[in-house]
Amino acid sequence: FLDYFPHIQASWQMYRTETPQLALGVGANDIDGTIGDTTKIYSMAGAADTRPVMDVREMCRMIRSGGYEPVERDSFYRPVPRRDKLTV
């Protein structure tokens, strides 16, 4: 059934790192989520006082530890050209 979807996202904000890594292993091809300290919606909704925060290095580390190579993409899933590789 999921073969009909070209892209499946796994969000890290609510599940941190283990669940998105697992999702990559079973067919997700996009770890989605805001990078940086801009996830105010969780605390505004009455969640814990701490907001989920992840920077580019942490996200790359999470993706690589799952056995995949991180690629930055635009809204249309086209790779964003970079001079440098996404670093850990």
Secondary structure, DSSP 8 states (H G I E B T S, - for coil): -GGG-S--EEE-TTTTTHHHHHHHHTT--EEE---SS--HHHHHTT--SS-----HHHHHHHHHHTT-----B-TTS-B---SS----
